[in-house]
Amino acid sequence: MTVTMSDQDKKPWGGRFTAATNEFVEQYTASIDFDKRLYLHDIAGSKAHAQMLAHVDVLTETEASEIIKGLEGIQLDIERGDFAWSVSLEDVHMNIEARLTDRIGAVGKKLHTGRSRNDQVATDIRLFLREEVDLLCDGLLSLQKVLVKLAEREADTIMPGFTHLQTAQPVTFGHHMMAWFEMIERDRQRFVDARKRINVLPLGAAALAGTSYPIDRAYTANLLDFDAVAENSLDAVSDRDFAIEYCAHGTLLMMHLSRFSEELVLWSSAQFDFIDLGDSFCTGSSIMPQKKNPDVPELVRGKSGRVYGNLISLLTIMKSQPLAYNKDNQEDKEPLFDTVDTLLASVRLYTDMLDGLQVKKDVMLEAAARGFSTATDLADYLVRKGVAFRDAHEVVGLSVRFCIENNKDLPDCTLDELQQFSDVIDDDVYKVLTLEGSVAARDHFGGTAPNQVREAVERAKGRMTK
């Protein structure tokens, strides 16, 4: 039995069809549940398109004005919660267009002249992502300001620096925070650069080949503040590189935050006890009343995995698509939206959490004093006295073994004890064996000396304005 379509069931594209869409197919292919969040961008693009059609005399000024007022009314309906989204109308575009026709009559049907849902959705996503990049970059700047404030405050705070998670050399906590600043700065600059490729107008490409109407794409681009117009109609509707690039940069950002999270988890543990995270960013245990769990950094560390997965999803969606648009592209939005939301939330939480971070200076200093963190300074001292580096390395190794056997650290050794390994060692050696002397000696661009940290902070303040 053939199922025929009533006027009520008929889609805007239904003229070709004699049977209604299978109900389950309708639900399976609809995107309205997630793409309705693009309504602001869809309406903005439609208003600009109507203005352009009037500009080239495809619509009258009166028709364009009527369409624009209708769209603004629909926006108010949506914002008031008075808009009934319909799965049968598939997506945000057809829902808004159908409501527009209901609202203003036949003139509403003229809005789609010279465009397709293919270039329409590509425009919507670019408008959306451009806005989200700006919000994320603002968030990253706020995070950087907190890192700079911490670095400036803790420029003299000594802590152990690690390689292989083993005590290596003393550094300052301020220097450590500026390392994170550098990572976040690279992230921010990547997003700033990606915005240039996001901010390209696809509207006017129509379904894939352009349109026979005398459109003015530069005029539309100007209305919507796009920097450029997509040059090839096939590429314009099928390109999702910009979304993939955003997600790729997002994976790097989340990788950085995940690494940072690992340090915060370690540092806040009883075994390290370097820092105290605010109670507002931790939770307790349902069975162990003494516990204070660093849930926020742990969850950020965990959420890096979903952002990585979203990137792989987008790459896989696109990997075998022929030109031009394919329905596969409907699947681009959920991983993109999830990445956008995860990045914004993670950066915001990190900014607020670090702003209240308490540093336990005495514990850090005591930890830096363990593990022979000034051993390299002793080797450098010997080299300056004329000892070849490899010979100096062996002298220090023997000295460290002596300390281990006698349960002491290098600064605790007497001069006689040190001189048994090299007779060039003199009283001045104790200046380099202190933690303060060690960090102060790294007094060069990029070094951990406190005055270098303060200079890096000042440079960072200038870089954040760019």
C-alpha positions as CSV (number, residue, x, y, z in Angstrom):
1,M,0.0,0.0,0.0
2,T,1.4,3.4,-1.0
3,V,1.4,6.0,1.8
4,T,0.6,9.4,0.3
5,M,1.4,12.8,1.8
6,S,-1.1,15.2,3.1
7,D,-0.4,18.9,2.8
8,Q,0.5,18.9,6.5
9,D,3.1,16.2,6.1
10,K,4.7,17.7,3.0
11,K,8.3,18.8,3.3
12,P,9.6,22.0,1.6
13,W,11.4,19.5,-0.7
14,G,8.4,17.2,-1.0
15,G,7.4,18.0,-4.6
16,R,9.5,15.1,-6.0
17,F,8.0,12.5,-3.6
18,T,4.7,10.6,-3.5
19,A,5.1,8.9,-0.2
20,A,5.7,10.2,3.3
21,T,9.0,9.7,5.0
22,N,9.1,6.6,7.2
23,E,8.6,7.8,10.8
24,F,11.8,6.1,12.1
25,V,13.8,7.4,9.1
26,E,12.4,10.9,10.0
27,Q,13.7,10.6,13.5
28,Y,17.0,9.0,12.5
29,T,17.8,11.7,9.9
30,A,16.6,14.7,11.9
31,S,19.2,17.0,13.4
32,I,16.9,19.5,15.1
33,D,17.6,18.1,18.6
34,F,21.2,19.4,18.4
35,D,21.4,22.0,15.6
36,K,18.7,24.2,17.1
37,R,21.4,25.9,19.1
38,L,22.4,27.5,15.8
39,Y,19.2,29.5,15.6
40,L,20.8,32.9,16.3
41,H,23.4,32.3,13.5
42,D,20.8,30.9,11.1
43,I,18.6,34.0,11.6
44,A,21.6,36.3,11.2
45,G,22.6,34.6,8.0
46,S,19.0,34.7,6.7
47,K,18.6,38.4,7.5
48,A,21.8,39.2,5.6
49,H,20.7,37.0,2.7
50,A,17.4,38.8,2.5
51,Q,19.2,42.2,2.5
52,M,21.5,41.1,-0.2
53,L,18.5,39.8,-2.4
54,A,16.9,43.2,-2.0
55,H,20.3,44.9,-2.8
56,V,20.4,43.0,-6.2
57,D,16.6,43.5,-6.8
58,V,15.7,39.9,-6.5
59,L,13.4,40.9,-3.6
60,T,11.8,44.3,-3.1
61,E,12.8,46.4,-0.2
62,T,9.3,45.8,1.3
63,E,9.7,42.0,1.0
64,A,13.1,42.0,2.5
65,S,11.9,44.2,5.4
66,E,8.9,41.9,6.0
67,I,11.2,38.9,6.1
68,I,13.7,40.5,8.4
69,K,10.9,41.6,10.8
70,G,9.5,38.1,10.7
71,L,12.8,36.6,11.5
72,E,13.3,38.9,14.4
73,G,9.9,37.9,15.7
74,I,10.9,34.2,15.5
75,Q,14.1,35.0,17.4
76,L,12.0,36.5,20.2
77,D,9.7,33.5,20.2
78,I,12.7,31.1,20.6
79,E,14.2,33.2,23.3
80,R,10.9,33.3,25.2
81,G,10.5,29.5,24.8
82,D,7.4,30.0,22.6
83,F,8.8,28.1,19.6
84,A,7.8,24.5,19.0
85,W,10.6,22.7,17.2
86,S,9.4,19.9,14.9
87,V,11.3,16.8,14.1
88,S,9.3,16.4,10.9
89,L,10.9,19.6,9.6
90,E,14.3,18.0,10.2
91,D,16.6,20.9,11.1
92,V,16.9,24.4,12.4
93,H,16.8,25.9,8.9
94,M,13.5,24.3,7.8
95,N,11.9,24.9,11.2
96,I,12.6,28.6,11.0
97,E,11.7,28.9,7.4
98,A,8.4,27.1,8.0
99,R,7.5,29.4,10.9
100,L,8.5,32.4,8.8
101,T,6.0,31.4,6.1
102,D,3.3,30.8,8.8
103,R,4.0,34.2,10.2
104,I,4.3,36.5,7.1
105,G,2.7,34.4,4.4
106,A,3.9,33.6,0.8
107,V,6.7,36.2,0.9
108,G,8.5,34.0,3.5
109,K,8.9,31.3,0.7
110,K,11.1,33.8,-1.2
111,L,13.8,33.8,1.5
112,H,15.5,30.7,0.2
113,T,16.0,32.1,-3.3
114,G,19.6,31.7,-4.4
115,R,20.7,29.5,-1.6
116,S,20.7,25.9,-0.4
117,R,20.7,24.3,3.0
118,N,24.2,23.3,2.1
119,D,25.7,26.7,2.0
120,Q,23.3,27.9,4.7
121,V,24.5,25.3,7.3
122,A,28.2,25.9,6.4
123,T,27.6,29.6,7.0
124,D,25.8,29.0,10.3
125,I,28.6,26.8,11.6
126,R,31.3,29.4,10.7
127,L,29.3,32.2,12.4
128,F,28.9,30.0,15.5
129,L,32.5,28.9,15.6
130,R,33.8,32.4,15.0
131,E,31.9,33.5,18.1
132,E,33.1,30.6,20.2
133,V,36.7,31.1,19.2
134,D,36.5,34.7,20.5
135,L,35.0,33.5,23.8
136,L,37.6,30.8,24.2
137,C,40.5,33.3,23.4
138,D,39.0,35.6,26.1
139,G,38.9,32.7,28.5
140,L,42.5,31.7,27.7
141,L,43.6,35.3,28.3
142,S,42.0,35.2,31.7
143,L,43.8,32.0,32.5
144,Q,47.1,33.5,31.4
145,K,46.5,36.5,33.7
146,V,46.1,34.2,36.7
147,L,49.3,32.3,35.8
148,V,51.2,35.6,35.4
149,K,49.9,36.7,38.8
150,L,51.0,33.5,40.4
151,A,54.4,33.7,38.8
152,E,54.9,37.2,39.9
153,R,53.8,36.4,43.5
154,E,56.0,33.2,43.7
155,A,59.0,34.4,41.7
156,D,61.3,33.6,44.7
157,T,59.6,30.4,45.8
158,I,62.0,27.5,45.4
159,M,60.7,24.0,44.5
160,P,62.3,20.9,43.0
161,G,62.3,20.7,39.3
162,F,61.8,17.2,37.9
163,T,62.8,15.0,35.0
164,H,61.4,11.5,34.9
165,L,59.5,12.6,38.0
166,Q,62.8,12.5,39.9
167,T,64.3,15.5,41.5
168,A,66.6,17.1,39.0
169,Q,67.5,20.8,39.8
170,P,65.8,23.5,41.9
171,V,63.6,25.9,40.1
172,T,61.2,28.6,41.2
173,F,57.4,28.1,41.3
174,G,57.1,31.3,39.3
175,H,59.3,29.9,36.6
176,H,57.1,26.7,36.6
177,M,53.9,28.8,36.2
178,M,55.5,30.7,33.3
179,A,56.1,27.4,31.5
180,W,52.3,26.8,31.6
181,F,51.8,30.4,30.4
182,E,53.9,29.6,27.3
183,M,51.8,26.5,26.5
184,I,48.6,28.4,26.9
185,E,50.0,31.2,24.8
186,R,50.7,28.8,21.9
187,D,47.1,27.5,22.3
188,R,45.7,31.0,22.2
189,Q,47.7,31.9,19.1
190,R,46.6,28.8,17.3
191,F,43.0,29.7,17.8
192,V,43.6,33.3,16.8
193,D,45.2,32.0,13.6
194,A,42.4,29.5,13.0
195,R,39.8,32.3,13.2
196,K,41.2,33.6,9.9
197,R,40.2,30.4,8.1
198,I,36.9,30.2,9.9
199,N,35.9,33.7,8.9
200,V,35.3,32.9,5.2
201,L,31.8,33.2,3.8
202,P,30.4,30.1,2.0
203,L,26.9,31.6,1.4
204,G,26.2,31.9,-2.3
205,A,27.7,28.6,-3.2
206,A,24.1,27.3,-3.0
207,A,23.9,23.5,-3.3
208,L,27.3,23.0,-4.9
209,A,27.5,25.0,-8.2
210,G,26.6,28.5,-7.3
211,T,23.3,30.2,-8.4
212,S,22.0,31.8,-11.5
213,Y,20.6,34.7,-9.6
214,P,22.7,38.0,-9.7
215,I,23.9,37.7,-6.0
216,D,26.5,39.9,-4.4
217,R,28.5,37.7,-2.1
218,A,30.9,40.5,-1.1
219,Y,27.9,42.5,0.1
220,T,26.7,39.6,2.2
221,A,30.2,39.0,3.6
222,N,30.3,42.7,4.6
223,L,27.0,42.5,6.4
224,L,28.1,39.4,8.4
225,D,31.7,40.7,9.1
226,F,33.4,37.9,7.1
227,D,36.9,38.7,6.1
228,A,36.7,36.8,2.8
229,V,34.4,34.9,0.4
230,A,34.9,31.2,-0.3
231,E,36.3,31.1,-3.8
232,N,35.1,27.7,-5.0
233,S,31.4,26.7,-4.6
234,L,32.2,22.9,-4.4
235,D,34.7,23.4,-1.6
236,A,32.6,26.0,0.1
237,V,29.7,23.6,0.9
238,S,31.8,20.5,1.6
239,D,34.7,22.0,3.6
240,R,34.8,21.2,7.3
241,D,38.6,21.8,7.7
242,F,37.9,24.8,9.9
243,A,35.9,22.7,12.3
244,I,38.6,19.9,12.3
245,E,41.3,22.5,12.9
246,Y,39.4,24.0,15.9
247,C,39.1,20.4,17.3
248,A,42.7,19.7,16.6
249,H,43.8,22.9,18.5
250,G,41.3,21.9,21.2
251,T,43.1,18.5,21.7
252,L,46.4,20.3,22.2
253,L,44.8,22.7,24.7
254,M,43.2,19.7,26.6
255,M,46.5,17.8,26.5
256,H,48.2,20.8,28.2
257,L,45.5,21.1,30.8
258,S,45.6,17.3,31.3
259,R,49.4,17.5,32.0
260,F,48.8,20.5,34.3
261,S,46.1,18.5,36.0
262,E,48.5,15.6,36.7
263,E,50.8,18.0,38.4
264,L,48.0,19.5,40.5
265,V,46.9,16.1,41.5
266,L,50.4,15.1,42.6
267,W,51.2,18.4,44.3
268,S,48.0,18.3,46.3
269,S,48.6,14.7,47.6
270,A,49.9,14.0,51.1
271,Q,53.0,12.6,49.5
272,F,53.9,16.0,47.9
273,D,51.8,18.5,49.9
274,F,53.1,21.4,47.7
275,I,49.8,23.2,47.3
276,D,46.3,23.5,48.6
277,L,43.4,23.6,46.1
278,G,40.3,25.5,47.3
279,D,37.6,23.5,48.9
280,S,35.2,24.7,46.2
281,F,37.1,22.7,43.6
282,C,37.4,19.5,45.5
283,T,35.0,16.9,46.9
284,G,35.0,14.4,49.8
285,S,34.6,10.7,50.1
286,S,31.4,9.0,51.0
287,I,33.2,6.6,53.3
288,M,36.6,8.3,54.3
289,P,35.9,11.5,56.1
290,Q,39.5,12.8,55.9
291,K,39.6,12.8,52.1
292,K,39.8,15.9,49.9
293,N,39.8,14.8,46.3
294,P,41.1,17.0,43.5
295,D,38.1,16.2,41.3
296,V,38.3,19.2,39.0
297,P,41.8,18.5,37.7
298,E,41.0,14.8,37.6
299,L,37.9,15.4,35.5
300,V,39.7,17.9,33.2
301,R,42.3,15.2,32.7
302,G,39.6,12.7,31.9
303,K,37.7,15.0,29.5
304,S,40.8,15.3,27.3
305,G,39.8,11.9,26.1
306,R,36.4,12.9,24.8
307,V,38.0,15.9,23.0
308,Y,40.5,13.6,21.4
309,G,37.6,11.3,20.4
310,N,35.7,14.2,18.8
311,L,38.6,15.1,16.6
312,I,38.8,11.5,15.4
313,S,35.1,11.5,14.8
314,L,35.3,14.5,12.5
315,L,38.3,13.2,10.7
316,T,36.5,9.9,10.1
317,I,33.3,11.6,9.0
318,M,35.2,13.5,6.3
319,K,37.8,10.9,5.3
320,S,36.0,9.2,2.4
321,Q,33.5,11.9,1.2
322,P,33.4,12.7,-2.5
323,L,32.6,16.3,-3.4
324,A,30.4,18.1,-2.6
325,Y,28.0,18.0,0.3
326,N,26.9,14.7,1.8
327,K,24.5,13.8,4.6
328,D,27.5,12.5,6.6
329,N,28.2,16.1,7.4
330,Q,25.2,16.3,9.6
331,E,27.3,14.3,12.1
332,D,29.9,17.1,12.4
333,K,27.9,19.2,14.8
334,E,27.7,17.0,17.9
335,P,31.4,16.4,18.3
336,L,32.1,20.0,17.4
337,F,29.5,21.3,19.9
338,D,30.8,19.0,22.6
339,T,34.4,20.2,22.0
340,V,33.4,23.8,22.2
341,D,31.5,23.3,25.5
342,T,34.2,21.2,27.0
343,L,37.0,23.7,26.2
344,L,35.1,26.7,27.5
345,A,34.1,24.9,30.7
346,S,37.6,23.5,31.4
347,V,39.3,26.8,30.8
348,R,36.9,28.6,33.1
349,L,37.3,26.1,35.9
350,Y,41.0,26.2,35.6
351,T,41.1,30.0,35.8
352,D,38.9,30.1,38.9
353,M,40.7,27.2,40.6
354,L,44.2,28.6,40.1
355,D,43.1,32.0,41.2
356,G,42.7,30.6,44.7
357,L,45.7,28.3,44.7
358,Q,47.7,28.3,47.9
359,V,51.4,27.4,47.7
360,K,53.2,25.7,50.6
361,K,56.6,27.4,50.3
362,D,58.3,25.7,53.2
363,V,57.3,22.2,52.0
364,M,58.5,22.9,48.5
365,L,61.8,24.3,49.9
366,E,62.4,21.3,52.0
367,A,61.6,18.9,49.1
368,A,64.1,20.8,46.9
369,A,66.7,20.3,49.5
370,R,66.4,16.5,49.1
371,G,67.5,14.5,46.2
372,F,70.8,16.2,45.4
373,S,69.2,18.9,43.3
374,T,72.4,21.0,43.4
375,A,74.6,18.2,42.0
376,T,74.7,19.8,38.6
377,D,75.8,23.1,40.2
378,L,78.8,21.2,41.8
379,A,79.7,19.9,38.3
380,D,79.5,23.3,36.8
381,Y,81.7,24.7,39.7
382,L,84.4,22.1,38.9
383,V,84.3,22.9,35.2
384,R,84.8,26.6,36.0
385,K,87.8,25.4,38.1
386,G,89.3,23.8,35.0
387,V,88.1,20.2,35.4
388,A,86.8,18.6,32.2
389,F,83.0,18.1,32.3
390,R,83.1,14.3,32.1
391,D,85.7,14.2,34.9
392,A,83.5,16.7,36.9
393,H,80.5,14.4,36.3
394,E,82.3,11.5,37.8
395,V,83.5,13.5,40.8
396,V,79.9,14.6,41.6
397,G,78.7,11.0,41.1
398,L,81.2,9.8,43.7
399,S,80.2,12.6,46.0
400,V,76.5,11.7,45.7
401,R,77.2,8.0,46.4
402,F,79.2,9.1,49.5
403,C,76.2,11.2,50.6
404,I,73.8,8.3,50.1
405,E,76.0,6.0,52.1
406,N,76.2,8.5,54.9
407,N,72.6,9.7,54.9
408,K,73.4,13.4,54.0
409,D,73.0,15.9,51.1
410,L,75.8,17.7,49.3
411,P,75.5,21.0,51.2
412,D,75.8,19.0,54.5
413,C,79.3,17.6,53.5
414,T,82.4,19.1,55.1
415,L,85.1,20.6,52.9
416,D,87.4,17.7,53.7
417,E,84.7,15.2,52.7
418,L,84.2,17.0,49.3
419,Q,87.9,17.4,48.7
420,Q,88.5,13.6,48.9
421,F,87.0,13.5,45.5
422,S,88.7,16.6,44.0
423,D,91.4,18.8,45.4
424,V,90.2,21.9,43.4
425,I,87.1,22.2,45.6
426,D,87.4,25.1,48.0
427,D,85.3,27.1,50.6
428,D,83.5,29.0,47.8
429,V,81.8,25.7,46.8
430,Y,79.0,26.3,49.4
431,K,77.8,29.3,47.4
432,V,76.7,27.1,44.6
433,L,75.5,24.2,46.8
434,T,72.7,26.3,48.3
435,L,69.3,26.2,46.7
436,E,69.2,30.0,46.5
437,G,72.6,30.1,44.8
438,S,71.5,27.4,42.3
439,V,68.4,29.2,41.1
440,A,70.1,32.6,41.1
441,A,72.9,31.2,38.9
442,R,70.4,30.5,36.1
443,D,70.4,34.2,35.3
444,H,69.8,34.3,31.6
445,F,66.9,34.8,29.2
446,G,64.5,31.9,29.9
447,G,66.2,30.9,33.1
448,T,64.7,30.2,36.5
449,A,66.5,33.0,38.4
450,P,63.9,35.2,40.2
451,N,64.8,38.3,38.4
452,Q,64.5,36.5,35.1
453,V,61.0,35.3,36.1
454,R,60.0,38.9,36.9
455,E,61.3,40.0,33.5
456,A,59.4,37.1,31.8
457,V,56.2,38.3,33.7
458,E,56.6,41.8,32.3
459,R,57.1,40.5,28.8
460,A,54.1,38.3,29.2
461,K,51.9,41.2,30.2
462,G,52.8,42.9,26.9
463,R,52.2,39.7,24.9
464,M,48.7,39.3,26.3
465,T,47.6,42.6,24.7
466,K,48.3,41.2,21.2
